[in-house]
Amino acid sequence: MMNFESCEINNIVIHDIGNKYEDGKLRLSESCFLPDDMDVHNLLKSYFLAPFKKDAYYQFAPIEDNLYHNLVYNAVNSIIEDNTNFYEASLNIAQHLFDQSNHPNIKAGELYMVHFKNCVLEEGPCDAIGIFKSETKDTFLKIIMNDNSYQLESESGINIKKLDKACLVFNVESENGYRVSILDKTNSTEAVYWTTDFLGL
């Protein structure tokens, strides 16, 4: 059973993935970050991890009988072997996701790579690498004070209660393709794109 109570975010990087089919661009962050504010840290934890409730696991599939030919497996494995590879691995995963985003039904969005510490499974505490894609923006109303009167402004942002696509790779059973949990809130065409074409599960 997955337990994230003692889990901590160790590293985050965000890249912007356009739709290649519509001449969208791949925009890469130049560095990783960690939220200084504990409230933001906890909001991000909730956003990334709260939707994972079922213990239904997948594994990365070998390509031509070799797990290391699976790009996402290879990138995640490089982080687990040495977490200083985190940023470089995120670039490879972002490029791979962008290359798969070549269909009119695939939405542009932000790719989040997150390194988690102290996720708990049946075997005990373990690290996990999260790969998330946020595609849906919501409009929010913000109350502001202007000349001693309250007014409203609209802002576009991410609803932290809606996670579009997600993958958690737990550092368990590495020789068999790791233990992987996924979420996809979209239709079957996009599910194939996320689960098979991109992740290679």
N, C-alpha and C positions, 0 to 999 in steps of 0.2 A: 504494500500500500504506500502511495506517495504522501510524504509529509513535508511541508515547506515552512513550518513554524520557525525553525532555527536557520533557515536558508538566508544567505547574504549575497548581494550583488558584488562581484569582484571587479568587473570591467564591462563597459558598454561602448559600442560604436554604432553610428547610424549612417546609412548610405541611402541615397535617393535613386530609385529604380524606375526609369521611364519605360514606356511601351515601345519596344523596338519596331514593331509593325507600323506604328504611327510616327516614326522618326523621333521618338522620345530619346532622352539622353540618360546616361549613367553619370551621376554626380557623387563623387566619393569624398567622405570626410578625411581630413588630414590627420586626425588623431582620435584617440579614445577619450572617454571621460568617466568620472564617477560623481554622482550627485552629492554635494556637500550637505544639503538640507535633509535631515532624517525623515521629514514628512514626504518629500519628493521620493526618497529611497523607498519608503513603504508604499506609496502610491504606485510606483513602478513595479514593485514586487507583486502587488495585487493585480495590476494590469496584465503582467506577463504570466503569473502562475495560478491565479484563482480559477480560470476556466478549466484547468486540468483536474478532473475529478475521477475519471475511469482508469483502471489499471489494464488498459488494452495496449499492448506493445507491438512494435514492428522492429525490423532490423534492416540495416543497409544491405543491399544486394550486391554481390560481386558482379563486375563487368568483365566478360571474357575470363571467368573463373578466378578473378583477382579483385579482392576488396579494395586494393590501393588504386585501381582504375576508376573507382567510384569517387568523383571529385569531392562531394560533401563529406563522405567518410574520411577521405585523406586529409582534408582541411581540419575537421574536428579532431582527428587523431593527432595531428601535429600540435594542436593546442593542449590536448591532454598530456602529451609527452613533454611539452615545454610551453608554459603559458605566455612566454615572451613572444610566441608565434601568433598570438591572438589577432593583432591588427593585420598582419600579412595574410593570415587565413581568411579574415573577413573580406579582404579585397578579392581574393579568388572566388569566394562564395557570391559576392555581389556581382562580379562579372558573369559567373555561371547563371545566376538568376536572371540577369539582364538578357543573356543569350537565349534563355527559355521564354522570355516575354515577347514572343513574336507571333501573336495571334490577336485579332481584333477584340476578343472577349477578355483578354488579360488586362487588368487595371494597373495603372502606375501606382506607386506608393513608396513608403519608407521601409527599408530593411533594417531591423535591429538585430545585432549580434550581442549576446549577453553571456558572460561567464558567471555561473552561480557556484557558491561554496555551501557545503553542509546540507544538501538535499538528502532526505532520508528515505530509503527503500527498505524492503525486507532484510536485505543484506547489511544494512547499516548506513552511515553517512557516506555521501559521494559527491563529487563535482558533477556539474551538468553544463552543457553548452546549449543555449537557447537561440533559435533562429525564428524571427517573427517578421511578418509583413503586415503593415497597416495600410489599408487602401481606402477606407471610408472616412471622410471628414464630416463633422457635425458643426452646425452653427450654434453658437452660444450667445446669450445676452449678458452683457457686463454692465453693472450699475456703477456710474461714476458721479462724483460731485463736481459741479461746474457753476461758479458764481453763486454758491450757497443753494443751489437747486440740484436735485437728483435727475440724471438723464441716463439714457440707455445707449450702448454701442453694441454692434454685433462683431463677433470674432469667430473665425473658423479654427477648429482644432480637433484633437483626437478625443473621442469619448472613451475614458478608461474602463468602461464597462463593456466595450465591444472590441474583441480581438478577432481580426479577419482570418489570418493564417498563422499557425504556430507549430513549432517542433522543439521538443526537448530531448537531447541526447545525454543519457546518463552514463557515467563512467563505470559501466558494468558489462561484462561479456564482450570485451573489445574484440577478441579473436573471432567472435561469431557475428560481428557487425553492430555491436553495441545494442543497448536497450533504448528504443526510441518511442516516444509518445507524440502524437500529432493531433492538431485541430484544423479544421477547414470549414468555414461557415458558408461556403459558396456552392455553386452548382457542380455537376459531375465533370463537365469539361475542364473547369478550373481545378477540380480535385486531382485529375490526372496530371495536369501541369505541375501542381505543387508536390504531390506525393510521388509520382513516378518520374516525370521528366526532370524535375529539379532535384528532389531529395534522393531519388534512386532507391526507394524502399521496396 
